[in-house]
Amino acid sequence: MDLNTDKMLASDPARKFSFNRTISNGDLVIVYERHDNMKAVTVSEGSVLQNRFGVFKHSEWLGKPFGSKIFSNKGGFVYLLAPTPELWTLVLSHRTQILYIADISFVVMYLEIVPGCLVLESGTGSGSLTTSLARAVAPTGHVYTFDFHEQRAGSARDDFERTGLSSLVTVGVRDIQGEGFPDEFTGSADAVFLDLPQPWLAIPSAAKMLKQDGTLCSFSPCIEQVQRSCEVLQISFTDIRTFEVLLRTYEVREEKLESTQRNGDGSNDSLPCKRRQCSDGGNVIRSPISSVMARPCGEARGHTGYLTFARLRCLI
């Protein structure tokens, strides 16, 4: 591939998508405060993290296994988690609108991505999907992702290096809608993913890049984009399907409930309780008990976009 023509941002083959079981100086960790409050932190021995729970010294993190519960000077605590693609999606910088876990899982499954696959993606955006694609093709596959915006592509490359993906992902600066994918990939891609304002312009090029029976996915927020894309897909593709993935999240937590028990002799109970006199002279004892409750979260994500899948029509 001509790196100068396509302004590829080469990845560092020395880095691998993996992390040790214990935390070392320079590692990226996800600091978990609660399910809706996490942040990515690079460990530096002389640094500290300050939040509402107190001051946490990085030096005390060294040698601890990922998943450890770490206490502050005030007795508060956080968890130090490994930077998996799922967690990285929740903490990365949003340079563009991103795909979330429900859509990402669907994409990886329906594109039939397995270790060793070669995947083409445009545009890179914030790199949320790219991170999961890289894990799916590891250790022998590769993801080539393109964005027309040079600064955004550079920022994405920096993120992939932080998360240890640089041996699995190569970032290119290229207008795929206008120029198509580089000819060097003709007939070599197992799957193509498009997240573009006008994906129908890139579909003919994507068809040339795919192997026989290869798969394509296009993500679009508007149904009008889907309809126009499907018109072009019918030329070279079959098995065209469109999905909208809606996820409903439940919050599971422990709550205190009252248990009502009738006590005919009026004797005292050892547990704290409230009593109410019954008409027959007996007592009704109300004791607090703990119960695990599951309730829908108040802020559930609705529509994100439509996922259109298609399979390249075999010529034989």
Buried (B, 14 or more C-beta within 10 A) or exposed (E): EEEEEBBBBEBEEEBBBEBEEEBEEEBBBBBBBEEEEBBBBEBEEEEBBEBEBBEBBBBBBBEBEBEBEBEBEEEBBBBBBBBBBBBBBBBBEEBBBBBBBBBBBBBBEBBBBEEEBBBBBBBBBBBBBBBBBBBBBBEEBBBBBBBBBEEBBBBBBBBBBBBBBBBBBBBBBBBBBEEBBBEEBEEEBBBBBBBBEBBBBBBEBBBBBBBEEBBBBBBBBEEEBBBBBBEBBEEBBEEBEBBEBEEEEEEEEEEEEEEEEEBEEEEEEEEEBEEEEEEEEBBBBBBEEEEEEEEEEEEEEEEBBBBBBBBBBEEE
